[in-house]
Amino acid sequence: MAATTSLLFFLIITTIITKSLSISSDQTSKTYIFRIDSSFKPTIFPTHYHWYTSEFTESATILHVYDQVFHGFSASLTPSQAASVLKHPSILAAFEDRRRQLHTTRSPQFLGLRNQRGLWSESDYGSDVIIGVFDTGIWPERRSFSDLNLGPVPARWKGVCQAGVRFTATNCNRKIVGARFFSKGHEAAPGFGGFGGGINETIEFKSPRDADGHGTHTASTAAGRHAFKASMEGYAAGIAKGVAPKARVAVYKVCWKGAGCFDSDILAAFDAAVTDGVDVISISIGGGDGVSSPYYLDPIAIGAYGAVSRGVFVSSSAGNDGPNGMSVTNLAPWLTTVGAGTIDRNFPADIVLGDGRKLSGVSLYAGDPLKGKMYPLVYPGKSGMLSTSLCMENSLDPAVVKGKIVICDRGSNPRVAKGLVVKKAGGVGMILANGASNGEGLVGDAHLIPTCAVGTSEGDAVKAYAASNPTPTATINFGLTVIGIKPAPVVASFSARGPNGLNPEILKPDLIAPGVNILAAWTDAVGPTGLDLDTRKTEFNILSGTSMACPHVSGAAALLKSAHPDWSPAAIRSAMMTTANVIDNDSHPMIDEATGKPSTPYDFGAGHLNLDLALDPGLVYDLTNDDYVSFLCAIEYGPKTIQVITRTQVNCPVRKPLPENLNYPSIAALFSSASTGVSSKMFFRTVTNVGEANAVYNLKVEAPKGVTISVKPWKLVFTEKVRKLSYYVTLTVDTKKVVLGNSGAAFGSLSWMDGKHVVRSPIVVTQIDPL
């Protein structure tokens, strides 16, 4: 089977290159990433760089050389040059560069962090840990990045502070320990969707400086200083702090304003970050086409494997294509994949209709209020024109909307851009209505005109009122900030959902973290909406997305790494997953914002991050590089294919492993939909005791209806000498009795308890169509 897989892999790779050769007249250069078998390097060359530049420069303009997480290079080539390079015997794989997208306070307290005890004090707030942030750069002058009272930069740090436009070595300090930018892949892609062909320095800085704001926001979420009062124009007032306030930040600018992030540059950043000496990598970036590539064709998966295999924890965002099923991205089992939930803070706004009804929504508008004055209300979408219902650019007739509050449907263009369209047409305010796909999920925006965002039901109500009344009127009232909201957390409607589209045996996302209306530092280059015409300046901004959830986990990993330096990336992830919350602050199962119904592990993975418990999880499910290789063998990757990911040559065992036996903190059981009667599957897991030496753990099982769960042994007894123990789980499904929900799955759990710790693993049972 391995030989067949290797042949299939070669055919896939050849197809990628030959597709670009199908039109021989098209000799436009593209960027390709080449994976090299390093054993072919002649000893005469001192480095791989010397070998590549000698061997391939006649055929290619080399952009990046990779030698840490990946052996190979990226190069700009014509299709004929690419075909020539592919013939070289050292080439293991080649894939075309792709553009990725960014997945775009009070949250530390909501995660269970306390000033006087627990993980903050146990880890000294992460002061000895370095977080590498792959994003749009940083605005270094923000107070969130002050190095006041921080100790020396860790001696192991080998990074640099790369100078560029409006960025010098003095912009780094004991907080921002390093900064680099990667643009060669972007610059080598002329005409790519209107991007590439050089940095547009009218809107960008060719340096680590952040022109977009996203990178500054994620960096300060993970590691912003804990020192001063902050707010966004009065909203979310409180003490500014990141999850790991004393952790150091290393900036890797791989994303460019309006142009996305290219794989070749991302892979170069992974290479540099591992060489530099980061402990954690935070990457709020994912596929821009909604399709998850196999691991051997995914530079984020490949780069992350190289990092994790060297002990670096990698946190990634799950994506914002929820609530659609199977929308989660960043699926590799060595990645920690993070979805988004709400916190117990909200920014309420009310719509008051002319008939006296009050409809609830949210807003971050901070300009002149409407002061209760009633204005005519209009819904341009009643004409049936999609562009007008969405308030697209130049779609609104000033004669129709001038002096009125305009109802706009959510979708297609940015939410804040719709308000600008209304303003240009003379409207005085906007009601932003969710469609069915967004449900009741709401996020706040710093709109340029008075605006209230409402869910589907409230949106339908206001449209019905406008349609049924000959002279509809409305006004909008703004309520600033409310704390103590219940229920919370709630799974954000936009947060990407499982099941895992590549290997459903591995539950993804792994967990969720705060990702809705998150306050963090912001760039001085653009206003809070990011629109060109928004000239406002703000030190902090409020954003939503799995991009915001990911750095919460990155900061959490920094704290756990500082408190437990000997823990592996897998142990850190396990500690977060097995202690995660599945109950909200109203003592009920977490709700799905999209439906208003209880959410499932396809929505939240193991649950919502709880750092009050993750410091001392009791038991962890650990993984080694060999375990990941065994998993890749189990999913029928051949040795050459696996080498693309691992760098080193591997041999798969004669007896093929099972992918579901990867020692993951969750269990996903797949049964054929063609089977009838009773079917069983067995799973194997090993736990490591990281708590008190002499501990006895007993079992608690919550089985879905129609499923029997048996575990052997049913008790785990640890001693000074016995730190690891294994157990078997057998799931037996009666197809006549099992009840599968709307997602086609049933859900349960398995917990080990010693009276102090509860080590919980979600269980998913689903039926799949036979091949």
ZAMARGU-4260 file (C-alpha; in steps of 0.2 Angstrom, whole numbers, plus 5000, padded with zeros to 4 digits):
<rodrens>
0) 5000/5000/5000 | 5015/5012/5004 | 5021/5010/4986 | 5004/5014/4979 | 5003/5029/4990
5) 5020/5035/4985 | 5016/5033/4967 | 4999/5043/4969 | 5009/5056/4978 | 5021/5058/4963
10) 5007/5059/4951 | 4999/5073/4962 | 5015/5083/4962 | 5018/5080/4944 | 5000/5086/4940
15) 5003/5102/4950 | 5017/5106/4939 | 5011/5100/4922 | 4994/5109/4924 | 5004/5125/4923
20) 5012/5119/4908 | 4996/5114/4899 | 4996/5131/4890 | 5014/5132/4882 | 5012/5150/4877
25) 5010/5155/4895 | 5027/5158/4902 | 5022/5169/4917 | 5033/5166/4932 | 5025/5158/4947
30) 5032/5154/4964 | 5035/5136/4968 | 5041/5128/4984 | 5053/5113/4982 | 5056/5100/4995
35) 5073/5092/4994 | 5080/5076/4999 | 5095/5082/5009 | 5105/5066/5007 | 5108/5071/4989
40) 5119/5086/4994 | 5137/5084/4988 | 5149/5085/5002 | 5159/5099/4992 | 5145/5111/4996
45) 5147/5118/5014 | 5128/5122/5015 | 5112/5118/5007 | 5111/5136/5001 | 5128/5134/4991
50) 5121/5118/4984 | 5104/5126/4978 | 5112/5141/4971 | 5125/5132/4962 | 5113/5118/4955
55) 5097/5127/4952 | 5100/5146/4948 | 5101/5143/4930 | 5083/5137/4930 | 5076/5148/4945
60) 5077/5164/4954 | 5078/5157/4972 | 5068/5167/4985 | 5070/5158/5001 | 5081/5144/5007
65) 5074/5132/5020 | 5085/5122/5032 | 5077/5121/5049 | 5059/5115/5048 | 5061/5110/5030
70) 5075/5106/5017 | 5072/5115/5001 | 5069/5132/4993 | 5056/5143/4985 | 5059/5150/4968
75) 5051/5160/4955 | 5050/5150/4938 | 5041/5149/4922 | 5032/5133/4919 | 5046/5126/4908
80) 5059/5130/4921 | 5048/5122/4934 | 5047/5106/4924 | 5066/5106/4922 | 5069/5108/4940
85) 5056/5094/4944 | 5067/5082/4934 | 5081/5083/4947 | 5083/5067/4957 | 5084/5076/4973
90) 5066/5084/4972 | 5054/5075/4984 | 5040/5087/4981 | 5035/5103/4973 | 5019/5114/4976
95) 5014/5131/4970 | 5014/5145/4982 | 4996/5150/4988 | 4989/5165/4996 | 4982/5163/5014
100) 4970/5174/5024 | 4971/5181/5041 | 4957/5174/5052 | 4950/5189/5058 | 4953/5218/5141
105) 4943/5206/5150 | 4947/5189/5143 | 4962/5184/5155 | 4950/5185/5170 | 4937/5175/5160
110) 4950/5162/5157 | 4952/5160/5176 | 4969/5170/5178 | 4971/5178/5195 | 4984/5191/5201
115) 4989/5183/5217 | 4988/5164/5214 | 4988/5151/5200 | 4996/5151/5183 | 5001/5169/5183
120) 5011/5169/5199 | 5017/5151/5196 | 5024/5156/5179 | 5030/5174/5183 | 5018/5179/5170
125) 5028/5170/5156 | 5044/5181/5158 | 5056/5168/5152 | 5046/5162/5136 | 5047/5169/5119
130) 5031/5170/5108 | 5034/5171/5089 | 5019/5180/5081 | 5016/5177/5062 | 5005/5191/5057
135) 5005/5208/5049 | 5019/5215/5060 | 5018/5226/5075 | 5017/5245/5081 | 5031/5245/5093
140) 5027/5261/5102 | 5011/5255/5110 | 5012/5254/5129 | 5007/5235/5128 | 5025/5232/5122
145) 5035/5242/5135 | 5049/5233/5143 | 5048/5243/5159 | 5055/5232/5173 | 5057/5217/5162
150) 5073/5207/5165 | 5086/5203/5152 | 5082/5195/5135 | 5084/5176/5137 | 5102/5171/5133
155) 5096/5157/5121 | 5088/5170/5109 | 5097/5171/5092 | 5085/5182/5083 | 5088/5199/5075
160) 5079/5216/5074 | 5077/5218/5055 | 5077/5237/5050 | 5066/5244/5036 | 5054/5258/5033
165) 5050/5267/5049 | 5058/5252/5059 | 5075/5252/5066 | 5085/5241/5079 | 5079/5253/5093
170) 5061/5248/5090 | 5066/5231/5098 | 5068/5230/5117 | 5067/5218/5131 | 5049/5215/5127
175) 5050/5215/5107 | 5065/5204/5107 | 5066/5202/5088 | 5057/5207/5072 | 5058/5201/5054
180) 5048/5203/5038 | 5046/5191/5024 | 5040/5198/5007 | 5049/5189/4993 | 5034/5177/4990
185) 5022/5191/4989 | 5033/5202/4978 | 5036/5187/4966 | 5018/5185/4962 | 5014/5199/4950
190) 4995/5201/4946 | 4990/5188/4959 | 4972/5194/4962 | 4978/5211/4959 | 4992/5209/4972
195) 5010/5206/4972 | 5023/5213/4961 | 5031/5223/4975 | 5025/5231/4991 | 5013/5246/4989
200) 5022/5258/5000 | 5008/5271/4999 | 4998/5259/5011 | 5012/5247/5018 | 5029/5248/5027
205) 5042/5237/5020 | 5047/5232/5037 | 5040/5224/5053 | 5030/5239/5056 | 5011/5235/5056
210) 5000/5245/5043 | 4985/5234/5045 | 4983/5232/5064 | 4979/5213/5065 | 4997/5209/5070
215) 4998/5222/5084 | 4981/5216/5091 | 4986/5197/5091 | 5003/5201/5099 | 4996/5211/5113
220) 4982/5198/5116 | 4995/5185/5118 | 5008/5195/5128 | 5003/5213/5131 | 5009/5221/5147
225) 4999/5222/5162 | 5000/5240/5168 | 4987/5253/5163 | 4969/5258/5160 | 4963/5255/5142
230) 4948/5256/5131 | 4942/5259/5114 | 4934/5276/5113 | 4926/5272/5130 | 4921/5254/5126
235) 4928/5239/5136 | 4937/5250/5149 | 4948/5241/5161 | 4967/5237/5164 | 4976/5232/5148
240) 4984/5215/5149 | 4988/5200/5138 | 4987/5182/5143 | 5006/5181/5147 | 5010/5199/5151
245) 5029/5197/5154 | 5032/5185/5139 | 5043/5191/5126 | 5037/5194/5108 | 5046/5190/5092
250) 5038/5197/5077 | 5037/5188/5060 | 5028/5199/5047 | 5022/5187/5034 | 5005/5195/5029
255) 5003/5212/5020 | 4989/5224/5020 | 4976/5219/5008 | 4987/5206/5000 | 4986/5191/5012
260) 5000/5179/5017 | 5010/5168/5005 | 5015/5150/5009 | 5033/5153/5004 | 5035/5167/5016
265) 5026/5158/5030 | 5038/5143/5028 | 5053/5155/5028 | 5046/5162/5045 | 5044/5145/5052
270) 5062/5142/5047 | 5068/5158/5055 | 5058/5156/5071 | 5065/5139/5075 | 5083/5145/5072
275) 5080/5161/5082 | 5074/5151/5098 | 5055/5154/5100 | 5046/5143/5112 | 5028/5146/5105
280) 5022/5151/5088 | 5005/5160/5086 | 4998/5159/5068 | 4981/5166/5065 | 4981/5162/5047
285) 4973/5149/5036 | 4968/5143/5019 | 4960/5156/5008 | 4950/5144/4997 | 4940/5134/5010
290) 4949/5118/5005 | 4961/5109/5017 | 4976/5102/5008 | 4984/5086/5013 | 4998/5088/5026
295) 5012/5086/5013 | 5005/5100/5002 | 5002/5112/5016 | 5017/5123/5021 | 5008/5128/5038
300) 5007/5110/5042 | 5025/5106/5036 | 5032/5121/5045 | 5023/5118/5061 | 5029/5100/5061
305) 5047/5106/5060 | 5044/5117/5075 | 5034/5105/5086 | 5047/5092/5083 | 5059/5104/5091
310) 5048/5107/5106 | 5040/5123/5100 | 5021/5124/5103 | 5011/5130/5088 | 4994/5138/5090
315) 4983/5141/5075 | 4966/5148/5071 | 4952/5136/5066 | 4945/5149/5053 | 4929/5159/5052
320) 4918/5149/5040 | 4906/5143/5053 | 4893/5138/5057 | 4895/5127/5042 | 4900/5109/5046
325) 4917/5103/5041 | 4924/5121/5039 | 4938/5120/5051 | 4956/5122/5044 | 4973/5119/5051
330) 4970/5101/5054 | 4987/5093/5057 | 4987/5084/5073 | 5003/5092/5079 | 4994/5109/5078
335) 4983/5116/5092 | 4968/5122/5082 | 4958/5135/5091 | 4939/5140/5088 | 4931/5156/5096
340) 4919/5159/5110 | 4911/5174/5118 | 4916/5181/5135 | 4904/5189/5148 | 4905/5206/5141
345) 4894/5214/5129 | 4891/5231/5120 | 4872/5233/5119 | 4863/5244/5108 | 4844/5246/5105
350) 4833/5250/5091 | 4817/5259/5096 | 4804/5257/5082 | 4790/5270/5079 | 4777/5258/5086
355) 4786/5258/5103 | 4795/5241/5101 | 4813/5239/5107 | 4824/5227/5098 | 4841/5222/5105
360) 4858/5222/5096 | 4876/5227/5098 | 4887/5242/5093 | 4904/5250/5096 | 4899/5267/5088
365) 4907/5281/5098 | 4902/5296/5088 | 4888/5309/5091 | 4872/5299/5097 | 4855/5301/5089
370) 4848/5307/5106 | 4832/5298/5104 | 4827/5307/5089 | 4816/5296/5077 | 4821/5295/5059
375) 4812/5288/5044 | 4817/5270/5041 | 4820/5261/5024 | 4825/5244/5018 | 4833/5246/5000
380) 4833/5227/4999 | 4814/5227/4996 | 4817/5231/4978 | 4824/5213/4976 | 4841/5219/4971
385) 4855/5210/4980 | 4867/5223/4979 | 4856/5236/4987 | 4850/5224/5001 | 4869/5221/5005
390) 4873/5240/5003 | 4887/5237/4991 | 4897/5251/4985 | 4887/5264/4974 | 4871/5253/4976
395) 4861/5265/4986 | 4850/5279/4978 | 4853/5295/4989 | 4835/5300/4984 | 4829/5284/4993
400) 4840/5284/5009 | 4845/5302/5012 | 4841/5308/5030 | 4835/5290/5035 | 4841/5275/5045
405) 4845/5261/5032 | 4843/5243/5035 | 4857/5233/5027 | 4859/5214/5026 | 4876/5207/5032
410) 4887/5198/5019 | 4899/5200/5004 | 4907/5217/5008 | 4914/5221/5026 | 4902/5226/5039
415) 4910/5243/5042 | 4911/5247/5023 | 4892/5246/5022 | 4890/5260/5035 | 4902/5270/5024
420) 4891/5267/5009 | 4876/5273/5018 | 4885/5288/5024 | 4890/5293/5006 | 4872/5291/5001
425) 4866/5303/5014 | 4859/5290/5027 | 4860/5295/5045 | 4861/5278/5053 | 4861/5259/5049
430) 4853/5243/5055 | 4864/5229/5051 | 4854/5213/5050 | 4860/5195/5050 | 4855/5183/5037
435) 4850/5165/5041 | 4869/5159/5039 | 4874/5170/5054 | 4859/5167/5065 | 4860/5176/5081
440) 4879/5178/5081 | 4884/5197/5084 | 4900/5206/5084 | 4903/5224/5088 | 4911/5236/5075
445) 4917/5254/5077 | 4906/5261/5064 | 4908/5278/5056 | 4889/5281/5058 | 4876/5277/5071
450) 4874/5258/5069 | 4866/5243/5078 | 4869/5225/5072 | 4855/5213/5076 | 4852/5194/5074
455) 4841/5186/5061 | 4825/5186/5071 | 4827/5205/5076 | 4832/5209/5058 | 4817/5200/5051
460) 4806/5210/5064 | 4813/5227/5059 | 4811/5223/5040 | 4793/5217/5043 | 4789/5233/5052
465) 4797/5244/5038 | 4787/5234/5025 | 4770/5235/5034 | 4770/5253/5039 | 4768/5267/5027
470) 4779/5279/5037 | 4791/5268/5047 | 4803/5277/5059 | 4816/5272/5071 | 4831/5277/5082
475) 4846/5269/5090 | 4852/5270/5108 | 4869/5265/5113 | 4873/5257/5130 | 4892/5256/5131
480) 4899/5241/5141 | 4890/5228/5151 | 4899/5215/5161 | 4893/5199/5169 | 4883/5193/5153
485) 4875/5176/5155 | 4876/5164/5147 | 4895/5164/5143 | 4905/5157/5135 | 4894/5154/5119
490) 4902/5146/5103 | 4903/5160/5091 | 4892/5158/5075 | 4907/5162/5064 | 4919/5149/5072
495) 4924/5135/5060 | 4916/5118/5065 | 4921/5100/5063 | 4922/5086/5058 | 4940/5086/5052
500) 4939/5085/5033 | 4955/5076/5031 | 4955/5063/5045 | 4939/5063/5055 | 4948/5051/5068
505) 4956/5067/5075 | 4943/5079/5082 | 4946/5097/5077 | 4945/5111/5083 | 4954/5106/5098
510) 4946/5119/5110 | 4939/5136/5109 | 4945/5152/5118 | 4939/5170/5118 | 4937/5177/5101
515) 4922/5189/5101 | 4924/5208/5104 | 4942/5207/5111 | 4951/5223/5116 | 4969/5224/5112
520) 4982/5236/5105 | 4981/5243/5088 | 4991/5252/5074 | 4993/5270/5072 | 4992/5268/5053
525) 4973/5266/5051 | 4958/5269/5060 | 4948/5256/5070 | 4938/5251/5055 | 4953/5249/5044
530) 4944/5259/5030 | 4954/5272/5021 | 4942/5286/5025 | 4943/5282/5044 | 4955/5295/5050
535) 4952/5291/5069 | 4967/5286/5079 | 4965/5273/5094 | 4978/5265/5105 | 4966/5250/5107
540) 4953/5241/5095 | 4940/5228/5098 | 4940/5214/5085 | 4932/5197/5083 | 4937/5181/5075
545) 4947/5165/5078 | 4962/5176/5075 | 4958/5183/5092 | 4955/5166/5100 | 4972/5159/5094
550) 4984/5171/5103 | 4974/5168/5119 | 4980/5150/5118 | 4997/5155/5113 | 4999/5166/5128
555) 4992/5151/5139 | 5005/5140/5131 | 5018/5152/5136 | 5012/5152/5154 | 5011/5133/5155
560) 5028/5132/5147 | 5036/5144/5160 | 5028/5134/5174 | 5032/5117/5167 | 5048/5119/5156
565) 5049/5100/5153 | 5032/5098/5146 | 5031/5094/5127 | 5019/5104/5115 | 5007/5089/5116
570) 5007/5089/5135 | 5003/5108/5135 | 4989/5105/5123 | 4983/5090/5133 | 4983/5100/5149
575) 4972/5114/5140 | 4960/5101/5132 | 4957/5089/5147 | 4953/5104/5159 | 4942/5114/5147
580) 4925/5120/5151 | 4909/5112/5143 | 4898/5122/5155 | 4894/5140/5154 | 4893/5153/5168
585) 4875/5149/5170 | 4879/5131/5174 | 4871/5124/5158 | 4880/5116/5143 | 4888/5129/5131
590) 4876/5136/5118 | 4879/5137/5100 | 4876/5156/5095 | 4871/5151/5078 | 4856/5140/5083
595) 4853/5144/5102 | 4854/5126/5105 | 4867/5116/5115 | 4884/5115/5106 | 4894/5099/5103
600) 4912/5094/5102 | 4911/5098/5083 | 4909/5116/5088 | 4920/5117/5103 | 4932/5102/5103
605) 4936/5098/5121 | 4928/5114/5127 | 4933/5132/5132 | 4950/5136/5139 | 4951/5136/5158
610) 4968/5141/5164 | 4964/5140/5182 | 4964/5121/5180 | 4976/5119/5166 | 4991/5123/5177
615) 4988/5106/5187 | 4979/5094/5175 | 4984/5078/5184 | 4986/5068/5169 | 4992/5072/5151
620) 4991/5063/5134 | 5009/5065/5128 | 5015/5063/5110 | 5032/5061/5102 | 5039/5063/5084
625) 5038/5044/5082 | 5019/5045/5086 | 5016/5057/5073 | 5026/5047/5060 | 5016/5032/5065
630) 5000/5042/5062 | 5006/5047/5045 | 5009/5029/5041 | 4992/5025/5047 | 4984/5036/5035
635) 4993/5028/5021 | 5007/5040/5017 | 5022/5032/5010 | 5040/5035/5017 | 5044/5047/5003
640) 5028/5057/5006 | 5031/5057/5025 | 5049/5063/5022 | 5041/5079/5014 | 5034/5083/5031
645) 5048/5076/5043 | 5064/5080/5034 | 5071/5063/5039 | 5068/5046/5031 | 5056/5035/5039
650) 5051/5017/5038 | 5033/5012/5041 | 5030/4996/5051 | 5024/4980/5042 | 5008/4980/5052
655) 4999/4996/5048 | 4995/5007/5064 | 4977/5014/5066 | 4975/5033/5065 | 4963/5033/5079
660) 4976/5026/5091 | 4986/5042/5090 | 4987/5046/5109 | 4976/5061/5107 | 4965/5069/5122
665) 4949/5066/5112 | 4942/5050/5104 | 4933/5050/5087 | 4925/5033/5082 | 4920/5030/5064
670) 4908/5017/5059 | 4902/5012/5042 | 4884/5018/5038 | 4882/5001/5028 | 4884/4991/5044
675) 4869/4985/5053 | 4866/4978/5070 | 4881/4979/5083 | 4898/4985/5079 | 4913/4988/5090
680) 4930/4998/5089 | 4944/4998/5101 | 4955/5012/5105 | 4972/5013/5115 | 4978/5028/5125
685) 4992/5031/5137 | 4992/5044/5151 | 5007/5052/5160 | 5004/5057/5178 | 5011/5075/5181
690) 5002/5077/5198 | 5006/5069/5215 | 5016/5053/5213 | 5004/5042/5222 | 4987/5044/5214
695) 4972/5033/5210 | 4961/5038/5196 | 4943/5031/5194 | 4933/5031/5179 | 4917/5041/5174
700) 4909/5038/5157 | 4895/5047/5148 | 4889/5036/5134 | 4878/5042/5120 | 4862/5033/5118
705) 4864/5017/5109 | 4883/5016/5112 | 4891/5005/5125 | 4908/5011/5132 | 4919/4999/5141
710) 4937/5003/5148 | 4950/4992/5154 | 4957/4994/5167 | 4943/5004/5175 | 4956/5011/5188
715) 4973/5018/5186 | 4985/5017/5201 | 5001/5028/5200 | 5016/5027/5211 | 5033/5035/5213
720) 5040/5022/5200 | 5024/5021/5189 | 5021/5037/5180 | 5013/5031/5164 | 4999/5019/5162
725) 4989/5013/5147 | 4971/5008/5145 | 4959/5002/5131 | 4942/5009/5126 | 4929/4999/5117
730) 4915/5007/5109 | 4900/4996/5104 | 4887/5004/5093 | 4869/4997/5091 | 4864/5004/5074
735) 4846/5002/5079 | 4847/5012/5095 | 4861/5025/5092 | 4854/5042/5090 | 4864/5054/5079
740) 4861/5072/5079 | 4859/5085/5065 | 4878/5084/5063 | 4877/5065/5060 | 4886/5061/5076
745) 4883/5057/5094 | 4893/5063/5108 | 4899/5057/5125 | 4914/5058/5136 | 4927/5049/5147
750) 4934/5056/5163 | 4948/5050/5175 | 4945/5057/5192 | 4956/5056/5208 | 4946/5068/5219
755) 4955/5083/5214 | 4957/5082/5196 | 4945/5078/5182 | 4954/5073/5166 | 4940/5074/5153
760) 4941/5067/5135 | 4926/5070/5122 | 4920/5055/5113 | 4912/5057/5095 | 4903/5043/5087
765) 4899/5045/5069 | 4894/5035/5054 | 4903/5037/5037 | 4899/5031/5020 | 4910/5016/5014
770) 4923/5019/5001
</rodrens>
